Amino acid sequence: MNKQNILAPIMRHIARLSSLAVIIALLFAAMASVQSAHADMNTDAVLLQQLARVRQATARYHDVSQAEAAGYVDIGLFVSGQGWHYLNSSLIDDTFDLENPEILVYAPTPNGGRRLVAVEYAVPDSFPVPEGFFGDSDVWNDNLDFHLWTLHAWVWQGNPNGMFADSNPDVP
């Protein structure tokens, strides 16, 4: 028996093992991808439930008089790309309360009225950055002018920059 005849079966065996190793690696990669997608779906589902709770809790504030009756005050702050800010100072503390945003944000309407477009959460920046919404999509801003951690949630007006972007190009 020559050397090639002896090595041929060994080489075929090594080739089969290599193919099997590649298949196993691909299966593990596919399983990890499915688990990651499943985790993303769970995160998205929880976040969507939270945003629905915010909408439910703030729906009555489409009527500015209802917001004022609940303690929100027009602080005379208009920010382009955001709108008019109504603050309920009694809500400012060291916690993130999903259903009780500290600030309501209204866009001006063509007839001179105001339309609820977003809520804004505010926590004094002397405290750590709040946890906020489920997942990693919300980003708190340190508002140095007011010494607050702030987070917008554009729950009443779509925002091409994202749900939690600081400003919205679709708002004057």
Long-range contacts (C-beta under 8 A, 24 or more apart in sequence): 43-134, 43-135, 44-135, 46-134, 46-135, 47-133, 47-134, 47-135, 47-137, 50-98, 50-133, 50-134, 51-133, 51-153, 51-155, 51-163, 53-98, 53-99, 54-98, 54-99, 54-101, 54-119, 54-153, 54-155, 55-155, 55-156, 56-99, 57-98, 57-99, 57-100, 58-99, 58-101, 58-104, 58-116, 58-119, 58-155, 58-156, 61-104, 61-116, 62-115, 62-116, 62-156, 64-106, 64-114, 67-104, 67-116, 72-103, 72-104, 78-108, 79-167, 80-167, 80-172, 81-167, 81-168, 81-169, 81-171, 81-172, 82-118, 82-152, 82-166, 82-167, 82-168, 82-171, 83-107, 83-108, 83-114, 83-117, 83-118, 83-171, 83-172, 84-108, 84-114, 85-120, 87-122, 92-122, 92-123, 92-124, 92-148, 93-123, 93-124, 94-123, 94-124, 94-127, 95-123, 95-130, 96-121, 96-123, 96-130, 96-131, 96-132, 97-121, 98-133, 101-153, 103-150, 105-152, 107-157, 107-171, 107-172, 108-172, 115-156, 115-157, 116-156, 117-154, 117-156, 117-157, 117-168, 117-171, 118-152, 118-153, 118-154, 118-155, 118-156, 118-157, 118-168, 119-152, 119-153, 119-155, 120-150, 120-151, 120-152, 120-153, 121-149, 121-150, 121-151, 121-153, 122-146, 122-148, 122-149, 122-150, 123-148, 123-149, 124-148, 124-149, 125-149, 133-164, 137-162, 137-163, 137-164, 138-163, 138-164, 139-164, 141-166
